Amino acid sequence: MTTSFQPYFIDAMIRWLDDNNLVPYIVLRTDIPGVKVPAGYAQNNRLVLNVSRRAVHNYCKTEDGIAFDARFQSNSFHVQLPVNAIVAVQTKDKAVGFSFEDNDTATFSFDLDKHEIARSRFQVVD
């Protein structure tokens, strides 16, 4: 039996965005069983969360989802997001990221013209 690629892909995209000084956001469905987020923030069963290293603490990825601690109006809250609740990982302007249309399909967007990504630090060595 193979494991789902989604938790690995979600984690990789979050890290890549963060490493390139782009703020990663997760779009999630709050009506999925197992979602643990503070009440009152979702609109139409959707919630967008900043998941950059500066915004979250105690980040943990498993095959089932991700969990972390975050502050909501100065109050600390432990967030739990099952993989099937995550709809997208993207930048705020949606120029870079991906979204899952369903559990088996991913849609990608990538527009470097909208961002100044740090140049590679690699150099040609003779």
Backbone as ProteinMPNN parsed JSONL, in Angstrom:
{"seq_chain_A": "MTTSFQPYFIDAMIRWLDDNNLVPYIVLRTDIPGVKVPAGYAQNNRLVLNVSRRAVHNYCKTEDGIAFDARFQSNSFHVQLPVNAIVAVQTKDKAVGFSFEDNDTATFSFDLDKHEIARSRFQVVD", "coords_chain_A": {"N_chain_A": [[0.839, -1.187, 0.0], [0.585, 2.185, -0.868], [1.477, 5.415, 0.403], [-0.235, 8.564, 0.695], [0.694, 11.302, -1.391], [0.091, 13.866, -0.7], [0.491, 14.995, 2.053], [3.286, 15.254, 2.105], [3.809, 16.849, -0.104], [2.407, 19.17, 0.535], [3.819, 19.99, 2.831], [6.364, 20.358, 1.672], [5.851, 22.466, -0.127], [5.089, 24.534, 1.609], [7.507, 24.892, 3.013], [9.245, 25.572, 0.88], [8.143, 27.996, -0.079], [8.455, 29.573, 2.232], [11.271, 29.475, 2.531], [12.006, 31.004, 0.356], [11.346, 33.557, 0.979], [8.628, 34.097, 0.705], [5.386, 34.365, 1.877], [3.736, 31.621, 3.129], [0.421, 30.462, 2.795], [-2.292, 28.536, 3.999], [-5.237, 27.273, 2.7], [-8.201, 26.111, 3.95], [-10.825, 23.718, 4.545], [-13.259, 24.013, 6.953], [-15.274, 22.359, 7.66], [-14.64, 19.713, 7.687], [-14.243, 16.599, 9.314], [-12.154, 16.416, 12.197], [-10.746, 18.768, 11.939], [-9.262, 21.294, 13.777], [-9.607, 24.356, 14.788], [-9.737, 27.793, 15.93], [-12.966, 28.977, 16.872], [-15.175, 31.086, 14.973], [-13.634, 32.339, 13.006], [-13.788, 31.345, 10.436], [-15.229, 31.611, 7.146], [-17.972, 30.765, 5.273], [-17.345, 28.049, 5.672], [-14.608, 28.027, 5.14], [-11.181, 28.776, 5.706], [-8.322, 30.806, 5.891], [-4.967, 30.501, 6.603], [-1.935, 31.859, 7.795], [1.042, 30.215, 7.554], [3.736, 30.556, 7.955], [7.141, 30.323, 9.179], [7.464, 32.299, 11.073], [4.915, 32.718, 11.964], [3.848, 30.41, 13.084], [4.32, 27.855, 15.611], [5.928, 24.937, 16.939], [5.488, 23.205, 14.764], [4.292, 20.368, 13.069], [4.36, 17.613, 10.91], [2.491, 14.897, 9.729], [1.508, 11.745, 8.239], [-1.184, 11.996, 8.212], [-1.857, 14.675, 8.415], [-1.267, 18.128, 9.348], [-0.049, 19.903, 12.215], [0.104, 22.592, 14.532], [1.044, 25.345, 16.682], [-0.494, 28.479, 17.044], [-1.135, 32.034, 17.174], [-4.119, 33.721, 17.83], [-5.631, 36.661, 17.827], [-3.955, 37.403, 20.01], [-4.194, 35.143, 21.619], [-3.022, 31.918, 22.31], [-3.327, 28.95, 20.355], [-3.841, 25.532, 19.635], [-3.62, 24.129, 16.547], [-5.083, 21.794, 14.342], [-4.928, 20.12, 11.313], [-6.346, 17.994, 9.172], [-5.171, 16.223, 6.28], [-7.06, 15.975, 4.187], [-8.609, 18.212, 4.559], [-7.245, 20.373, 3.666], [-7.25, 22.69, 1.194], [-5.691, 24.345, -0.423], [-2.286, 25.52, -0.868], [-0.578, 28.448, -0.862], [0.682, 31.696, -1.981], [-0.221, 34.917, -0.652], [-1.298, 36.531, -2.697], [-1.914, 34.606, -4.497], [-0.185, 34.011, -6.574], [1.834, 32.135, -6.585], [1.647, 28.732, -5.939], [-0.463, 25.901, -5.097], [-3.496, 24.074, -5.624], [-5.851, 21.704, -4.435], [-8.203, 20.118, -6.266], [-9.747, 17.902, -5.824], [-9.229, 14.967, -3.812], [-7.332, 13.633, -5.383], [-6.239, 15.228, -7.35], [-4.142, 17.869, -8.31], [-3.724, 21.351, -8.801], [-1.57, 23.675, -10.234], [0.02, 26.872, -9.822], [2.23, 29.357, -10.931], [3.992, 32.201, -10.933], [6.581, 33.924, -11.449], [7.143, 36.541, -12.116], [5.734, 38.18, -10.44], [7.056, 38.211, -8.093], [10.024, 38.811, -6.203], [12.33, 36.67, -6.074], [14.94, 35.383, -4.133], [18.165, 35.283, -5.58], [20.021, 32.456, -6.743], [22.595, 31.143, -4.72], [24.647, 29.726, -5.662], [27.759, 29.295, -7.336], [29.741, 29.308, -10.317], [32.362, 27.071, -10.516], [35.674, 26.746, -11.419]], "CA_chain_A": [[0.0, 0.0, 0.0], [1.348, 3.428, -0.913], [0.933, 6.519, 1.187], [-0.621, 9.737, -0.087], [1.745, 12.295, -1.597], [-0.376, 15.183, -0.27], [1.145, 15.624, 3.208], [4.666, 15.575, 1.757], [3.759, 17.952, -1.052], [1.971, 20.341, 1.304], [4.953, 20.389, 3.659], [7.426, 20.86, 0.792], [5.457, 23.766, -0.674], [5.178, 25.493, 2.716], [8.93, 25.156, 3.273], [9.834, 26.26, -0.27], [7.675, 29.383, -0.053], [9.096, 30.231, 3.369], [12.699, 29.609, 2.222], [12.165, 32.015, -0.687], [10.791, 34.809, 1.51], [7.229, 34.237, 0.31], [4.587, 33.928, 3.021], [2.818, 30.543, 2.756], [-0.913, 30.422, 3.379], [-3.089, 27.333, 3.763], [-6.688, 27.445, 2.605], [-8.751, 24.847, 4.414], [-12.26, 23.565, 4.809], [-13.453, 23.812, 8.388], [-16.374, 21.419, 7.881], [-14.096, 18.357, 7.601], [-13.97, 16.046, 10.647], [-10.774, 16.434, 12.654], [-10.186, 20.124, 11.888], [-9.304, 21.974, 15.069], [-9.227, 25.765, 14.65], [-10.6, 28.606, 16.784], [-14.294, 29.308, 16.34], [-15.456, 32.465, 14.623], [-12.749, 32.896, 11.982], [-14.112, 30.797, 9.113], [-16.325, 32.174, 6.356], [-18.454, 29.745, 4.333], [-16.579, 26.836, 5.959], [-13.241, 28.177, 4.631], [-10.308, 29.579, 6.546], [-6.984, 30.994, 5.336], [-4.024, 30.65, 7.707], [-0.518, 32.097, 7.536], [1.779, 29.12, 8.184], [5.173, 30.822, 7.874], [7.884, 30.003, 10.411], [7.257, 33.378, 12.045], [3.521, 32.736, 12.419], [3.469, 29.186, 13.796], [5.322, 27.221, 16.465], [5.712, 23.499, 17.166], [4.95, 22.652, 13.517], [4.478, 18.923, 12.971], [3.705, 16.985, 9.758], [2.347, 13.447, 9.751], [0.817, 11.274, 7.037], [-2.601, 12.352, 8.326], [-2.084, 16.109, 8.346], [-0.289, 18.965, 10.028], [-0.497, 20.525, 13.462], [1.005, 23.644, 14.986], [0.488, 26.334, 17.596], [-0.541, 29.819, 16.453], [-1.84, 33.023, 17.983], [-5.31, 34.332, 17.258], [-5.923, 37.806, 18.689], [-3.08, 37.287, 21.185], [-4.424, 33.903, 22.354], [-2.399, 30.75, 21.701], [-4.281, 27.893, 20.021], [-3.264, 24.383, 18.933], [-4.358, 23.908, 15.305], [-4.908, 20.484, 13.711], [-5.497, 20.146, 9.971], [-6.224, 16.758, 8.404], [-4.781, 16.459, 4.892], [-8.222, 16.138, 3.304], [-9.236, 19.519, 4.792], [-6.416, 21.405, 3.044], [-7.702, 22.959, -0.174], [-4.615, 24.981, -1.19], [-1.133, 26.168, -0.25], [-0.301, 29.5, -1.847], [1.016, 33.018, -1.477], [-1.432, 35.702, -0.411], [-1.863, 36.981, -3.97], [-2.175, 33.39, -5.279], [0.696, 33.945, -7.737], [2.596, 30.897, -6.487], [1.002, 27.777, -5.062], [-1.237, 24.833, -5.718], [-4.759, 23.762, -4.956], [-6.389, 20.374, -4.69], [-9.605, 20.147, -6.694], [-10.275, 16.798, -5.028], [-8.106, 14.311, -3.143], [-6.382, 13.025, -6.301], [-5.826, 16.15, -8.395], [-3.552, 19.132, -7.863], [-3.588, 22.388, -9.814], [-0.424, 24.497, -9.874], [0.2, 28.188, -10.433], [3.587, 29.815, -10.656], [4.224, 33.428, -11.676], [7.739, 34.554, -10.828], [7.171, 37.971, -12.391], [5.094, 38.908, -9.348], [7.857, 38.091, -6.874], [11.473, 38.894, -6.296], [12.868, 35.527, -5.337], [16.384, 35.5, -3.954], [18.968, 34.599, -6.585], [20.781, 31.308, -6.27], [23.898, 31.474, -4.152], [25.638, 28.861, -6.291], [28.677, 29.95, -8.246], [30.476, 28.414, -11.202], [33.71, 26.819, -10.014], [36.535, 26.186, -12.472]], "C_chain_A": [[0.881, 1.246, 0.0], [0.673, 4.495, -0.064], [0.618, 7.685, 0.256], [0.56, 10.694, -0.22], [1.365, 13.644, -0.988], [0.34, 15.746, 0.953], [2.587, 16.029, 2.919], [4.724, 16.8, 0.844], [3.368, 19.25, -0.355], [3.136, 20.885, 2.121], [6.07, 20.986, 2.807], [7.088, 22.248, 0.256], [5.534, 24.85, 0.397], [6.635, 25.882, 2.943], [9.578, 25.943, 2.132], [9.419, 27.727, -0.291], [8.386, 30.16, 1.048], [10.585, 30.467, 3.095], [12.973, 30.701, 1.195], [11.508, 33.344, -0.319], [9.407, 35.131, 0.966], [6.395, 33.673, 1.449], [3.606, 32.842, 2.573], [1.502, 30.627, 3.527], [-1.555, 29.088, 3.04], [-4.546, 27.755, 3.705], [-7.28, 26.106, 3.0], [-10.259, 24.901, 4.561], [-12.421, 23.256, 6.287], [-14.574, 22.834, 8.698], [-15.933, 19.96, 7.768], [-13.836, 17.843, 9.017], [-12.473, 16.053, 10.969], [-10.114, 17.799, 12.6], [-10.355, 20.766, 13.256], [-8.719, 23.374, 14.88], [-10.135, 26.581, 15.573], [-11.922, 28.934, 16.096], [-14.356, 30.784, 15.963], [-14.587, 33.077, 13.547], [-13.098, 32.443, 10.571], [-15.258, 31.564, 8.469], [-16.698, 31.146, 5.3], [-17.648, 28.451, 4.443], [-15.18, 26.855, 5.356], [-12.463, 29.077, 5.58], [-8.941, 29.642, 5.878], [-6.047, 31.289, 6.499], [-2.617, 30.905, 7.191], [0.245, 30.999, 8.274], [3.289, 29.3, 8.041], [5.826, 30.475, 9.208], [7.689, 31.063, 11.487], [5.864, 33.333, 12.663], [3.135, 31.521, 13.252], [4.643, 28.65, 14.609], [4.942, 25.756, 16.637], [5.05, 22.827, 15.96], [5.286, 21.164, 13.438], [3.692, 18.39, 11.781], [3.656, 15.483, 9.988], [1.689, 13.032, 8.442], [-0.649, 11.686, 7.038], [-2.874, 13.842, 8.193], [-0.963, 16.892, 8.987], [-0.922, 19.563, 11.276], [0.544, 21.571, 13.854], [0.281, 24.511, 16.006], [0.562, 27.694, 16.908], [-1.313, 30.743, 17.382], [-2.985, 33.616, 17.174], [-5.75, 35.417, 18.227], [-5.242, 37.66, 20.047], [-3.298, 36.037, 22.02], [-3.809, 32.731, 21.597], [-3.433, 29.649, 21.491], [-3.543, 26.789, 19.285], [-4.165, 24.042, 17.748], [-4.046, 22.513, 14.779], [-5.647, 20.491, 12.38], [-5.3, 18.801, 9.288], [-5.915, 17.09, 6.942], [-5.987, 16.728, 4.005], [-8.974, 17.446, 3.531], [-8.481, 20.641, 4.09], [-6.774, 21.522, 1.568], [-6.572, 23.528, -1.021], [-3.481, 25.412, -0.276], [-0.668, 27.184, -1.277], [0.215, 30.755, -1.163], [-0.284, 33.806, -1.348], [-2.106, 36.141, -1.707], [-2.144, 35.833, -4.94], [-1.297, 33.268, -6.518], [1.512, 32.659, -7.758], [1.857, 29.981, -5.533], [0.327, 26.665, -5.818], [-2.528, 24.652, -4.953], [-5.173, 22.357, -5.345], [-7.852, 20.522, -5.061], [-10.38, 19.043, -5.989], [-9.057, 16.089, -4.459], [-7.049, 13.76, -4.087], [-5.796, 13.995, -7.319], [-5.254, 17.42, -7.788], [-3.454, 20.083, -9.041], [-2.491, 23.338, -9.351], [-0.516, 25.873, -10.509], [1.566, 28.696, -10.016], [3.861, 31.03, -11.521], [5.358, 34.192, -11.01], [7.804, 36.054, -11.073], [6.577, 38.787, -11.247], [5.935, 38.922, -8.076], [9.334, 38.289, -7.178], [12.035, 37.783, -5.434], [14.386, 35.666, -5.285], [17.12, 34.679, -5.009], [19.723, 33.446, -5.937], [22.135, 31.767, -5.753], [24.998, 30.587, -4.73], [26.496, 29.671, -7.254], [29.349, 28.9, -9.111], [31.89, 28.304, -10.672], [34.514, 26.182, -11.131], [37.446, 25.127, -11.918]], "O_chain_A": [[1.821, 1.342, 0.789], [-0.539, 4.473, 0.151], [1.155, 7.767, -0.849], [1.333, 10.873, 0.721], [2.239, 14.486, -0.779], [0.771, 16.898, 0.904], [3.059, 17.042, 3.435], [5.58, 17.67, 1.004], [3.939, 20.306, -0.63], [3.409, 22.085, 2.108], [6.656, 22.004, 3.175], [7.961, 23.114, 0.193], [5.993, 25.959, 0.125], [6.956, 27.066, 3.053], [10.36, 26.863, 2.371], [10.256, 28.605, -0.499], [8.863, 31.273, 0.823], [11.105, 31.543, 3.393], [14.067, 31.265, 1.172], [11.162, 34.145, -1.187], [9.056, 36.297, 0.789], [6.691, 32.582, 1.937], [2.741, 33.099, 1.735], [1.481, 30.835, 4.74], [-1.388, 28.57, 1.936], [-5.024, 28.501, 4.558], [-6.902, 25.073, 2.447], [-10.869, 25.964, 4.682], [-11.788, 22.339, 6.809], [-14.809, 22.508, 9.861], [-16.776, 19.063, 7.754], [-13.272, 18.566, 9.838], [-11.64, 15.737, 10.12], [-9.032, 17.98, 13.158], [-11.449, 20.779, 13.82], [-7.502, 23.553, 14.821], [-11.2, 26.101, 15.96], [-11.972, 29.141, 14.884], [-13.676, 31.621, 16.558], [-14.784, 34.242, 13.2], [-12.729, 33.11, 9.604], [-16.137, 32.092, 9.149], [-15.849, 30.705, 4.525], [-17.309, 27.834, 3.434], [-14.619, 25.793, 5.085], [-13.008, 30.008, 6.174], [-8.458, 28.638, 5.356], [-6.289, 32.205, 7.286], [-2.161, 30.243, 6.259], [0.109, 30.865, 9.49], [4.035, 28.322, 8.01], [5.152, 30.348, 10.231], [7.744, 30.76, 12.678], [5.653, 33.851, 13.76], [2.196, 31.59, 14.045], [5.803, 28.953, 14.33], [3.777, 25.385, 16.498], [4.164, 21.987, 16.117], [6.415, 20.754, 13.705], [2.501, 18.672, 11.644], [4.646, 14.87, 10.388], [1.348, 13.885, 7.623], [-1.287, 11.721, 5.986], [-3.999, 14.238, 7.892], [0.15, 16.392, 9.151], [-2.14, 19.709, 11.381], [1.726, 21.435, 13.535], [-0.936, 24.42, 16.169], [1.561, 28.02, 16.267], [-2.047, 30.293, 18.261], [-2.836, 33.962, 16.002], [-6.195, 35.117, 19.334], [-5.879, 37.779, 21.094], [-2.642, 35.879, 23.049], [-4.04, 32.564, 20.399], [-4.305, 29.436, 22.333], [-2.716, 27.061, 18.414], [-5.335, 23.705, 17.928], [-2.889, 22.092, 14.767], [-6.831, 20.821, 12.315], [-4.187, 18.492, 8.862], [-6.351, 18.122, 6.431], [-5.941, 17.618, 3.156], [-9.889, 17.762, 2.771], [-9.012, 21.741, 3.933], [-6.618, 20.575, 0.798], [-6.491, 23.233, -2.214], [-3.672, 25.64, 0.918], [-0.395, 26.835, -2.426], [0.193, 30.87, 0.063], [-1.32, 33.402, -1.876], [-3.332, 36.128, -1.811], [-2.564, 36.065, -6.074], [-1.623, 32.503, -7.426], [1.844, 32.15, -8.829], [1.479, 30.398, -4.439], [0.516, 26.503, -7.024], [-2.637, 25.028, -3.786], [-4.881, 21.887, -6.444], [-8.654, 20.998, -4.257], [-11.533, 19.232, -5.604], [-7.941, 16.582, -4.619], [-5.949, 13.442, -3.633], [-4.919, 13.603, -8.089], [-5.828, 17.979, -6.853], [-3.135, 19.667, -10.155], [-2.486, 23.761, -8.195], [-1.062, 26.026, -11.601], [2.002, 28.486, -8.884], [3.955, 30.898, -12.742], [5.129, 35.007, -10.117], [8.456, 36.772, -10.315], [6.892, 39.968, -11.106], [5.571, 39.569, -7.094], [9.816, 37.973, -8.266], [12.195, 37.933, -4.222], [15.026, 36.022, -6.274], [16.755, 33.539, -5.296], [20.021, 33.467, -4.743], [22.741, 32.684, -6.307], [26.156, 30.691, -4.325], [26.022, 30.606, -7.899], [29.509, 27.75, -8.702], [32.544, 29.313, -10.408], [34.086, 25.192, -11.724], [38.24, 24.546, -12.658]]}, "name": "protein", "num_of_chains": 1, "seq": "MTTSFQPYFIDAMIRWLDDNNLVPYIVLRTDIPGVKVPAGYAQNNRLVLNVSRRAVHNYCKTEDGIAFDARFQSNSFHVQLPVNAIVAVQTKDKAVGFSFEDNDTATFSFDLDKHEIARSRFQVVD"}
